[in-house]
Amino acid sequence: MVRLIRENRSRFVRVRCPDCENEQIIFEKASTTVDCAVCGHVLAEPRGGNAAIKAEILAQLE
């Protein structure tokens, strides 16, 4: 019998908004558009699997 060890393949990432320098934590597989909480700039757009992140990634959180 083969045992499969499943790892958590999805992460949260800390990003910095390119317009206002606000740091925010978002899900890397976001299914909706993620806007900056301060200025409203689009930080991530859904693309089927992983989201297209349009901000600087500072860290990956596990």
N, C-alpha and C positions, 0 to 999 in steps of 0.2 A: 504494500500500500504506500502510495506516495503522499507525503504530507507537504502541504503548501504553507509556507510562512508568509503571511501577508503583512506588508508594511504599510504605514499610512503614507500614501503617495501624494497627498495634497497638503499644502502648507499655507500659513498666513505670512505675509510679507509687510515689512515696514517701509513705506515709500515717502518721498519728499516731493511736494508739489513744486513744479517748475516756476509757477507764478508768484506764490506768496510764501514759499519755504515752510509751509505747514507740514508736519509729519503725521502720518495716518497709517493705521494697520488695516490691510485689505486681504481678502481671500484670493489666492492666485488662480482659482477656477471660478471666478465670479460669473454668475449667470445673468446679471443685470449690469447696466452702466453704473460705475462708481464715480461720484463727483467729490471734489474737495469740500470739506465741511465749512471752510472759511470763505473761499472765493468762487466755488462752483466750477472750477476747471475739471475737465474729464480726466480721471486718473487711470481708469481701466475700462475696456469695452469687451463684451463677450465674443468669443471666436470659436465656439463649439466645444473645445477642450479647455486648455488654459486660456485665460483672458489676455488680451493685448494690453500690457501695462505701459502707459504713456508717461511715467514719472520715474524718477531715480530710485532704484531699489537700494535701501540702506542695509537691510538684514532680512534673513529668512528665519522665521520662528517655527519651532516644532512643538 
